[in-house]
């Protein structure tokens, strides 16, 4: 029954690149493949069922086996292994049986592409209502749970998250007194930033009860309850009009079937001189279903859009795409920071949850980092307007406005630390 | 038979905005519609057949009637009329019979979307082999026949065309000694700029015999024959590899059916750290067939791509879209300059061609300007690379490189004027 050993080893011999991999199979067979000049990553598969699961559905099994400690890292880290995997499988034409499985999954995903409100609420609860202490462990001080903007590679996570808010504020072309809708406002960091630096009013909406409580408390503490209104509601229930609409790291949860109403809502909320900015994880390859492990354990209902998913819908919504910035390695840097911070407090987290949860979380952060570094996972900042003359003719205004905002930030008192929900 | 008068007048009464329009119909009926506060544009339709043609197929007839002087402008200019038209018909749901005609046209265009080599050559000859004296009349000194980049609204056309070349050079991340492929090199201006300022080798290809002659002579005169190679050939026949690929104002002629081979060729021509920049007119609305008057008289085989036409093909070609800049009013400013220059030499041009040609050319420049100003016609600069780490993490390098290039330009001797083909 060494046929399965041979199947896996043959695949690895033919494809592994970007690292040196030693694999210890349940039968005791050991092999070393890849680039001998690279540092060794050594992996053990605990049992024959693990080997079969990996052959049958690698996308799902890889993460599950690691969570269950049936795929063990003997040398190196799970990130090192995932980085090799990401570099090795690019441009690999999967075997027919894998393609068939994927097509089936794809068909199911086309049948149920959207997220009705109750499902959206449950999806959000699954992830964002995890323990406050977990997020405090790895996020920056302002609880920015989306890709930071590293003006240079040496910035700290806190500096890069501040730069992200500044970059977005600049692209929103805000004038004092304007009213901004923040769809998916998280723990309120961006809303507070915009109100404090640009003198705008912000209505932030979230479906997470924990985020809602924390964000409201932060707003009250900063004395900005007249300026910033955080609401626990589905963005589809928001009425009224807004000068600007911003959405950061929320579009990933919208689901392909709801793209048209999403952009129509943005359009309808904006006046003739309105501007919107969408910041979302994106897929640089042809669109396809999101990784099944991620949708099962991390983001149920999630879907990573390709530009080819968004552009036809934006065109139909009658908004002009005025700029698309592709942030590439920024999320890899962000996730590396998050993983290092998380692992530094791993023991604490294992007491709060358990070892399996910690392995799940480490796998999530490591797999995401590898995807952003090597496997065409990107972040798109899509700026939209209704008319040709709304946004300045050149993009220089972004850097100029960032410079002004840096000065404004320096004159502000520090934000109070984010406190757990009462 | 006043029913057709009423049909047209009813439509105008219901839709005209952005101007005040007086229309004098063949029956003698005169009406004034639109915004009374605006300057008057007065139009006369010469005969009943003209009225019927306009009702039957306005997209085609508008330009043809103006060319034939059967639609006459009594007050204002054809641009003023086209500007009103562009603002009035946005978001107008066309009547069923118009939609049916459009769908038929659409179907035909889906059947024959590409441009085989012989057709591409004939298409190019139709437009770009027009008399040298015509282009000299309205283009800048460097013969840049594509959208300029106005760093501010007060720049002259020559300054803005220089800024365009600089902007593109910056986005190409050139290093001295690299080899650039310029697909659709026109009269050689960009190739010369890149060779002179960045120390690169350039292979430029064009299908226009006139452009080829002129560009080669320019290269020889500048003593750059070792650095710049201008070839009379279809881009599909280019072999070899290049560090960079640039294409400015040529993709509009590729045709939707040939997008996949176009991007595949770019990918295959580039090394792993390659960069490509595509500068093309784009459509900000849902994709549709190009205006029938334009394809009949100006650009046979032309097709204006929407982002939703390009993005799926780029994703399939395995290139990463690293940046998309939407240039909006820049082409409106460029076209205004071209039209003013052309009209200043109209008498000369009428001797070279005839009055009908001059009206055709004025209509082309005026209609294009109105489309860029009011009707969602845009220019996209799409930057592409093969890997996540090829292009710097932030876009600041563009402004920094432009600053360096400005200094380099100042130290260069002036270019010799463009001479007519021997």
Interface residues (C-beta under 8 A of the other chain):
Chain A: X91 X149 X150 X151 X152 X153 X283 X284 X285 X286 X287 X306 X307 X308 X311 X312 X314 X315 X316 X318 X320 X321 X322 X323 X324 X325 X326 X327 X328 X329 X330 X332 X372 X373 X374 X376 X378 X388 X389 X391 X393 X394 X395 X396 X399
Chain B: X91 X149 X150 X151 X152 X153 X283 X284 X285 X286 X287 X306 X307 X308 X311 X312 X314 X315 X316 X318 X320 X321 X322 X323 X324 X325 X326 X327 X328 X329 X330 X332 X372 X373 X374 X376 X378 X388 X389 X391 X393 X394 X395 X396 X399
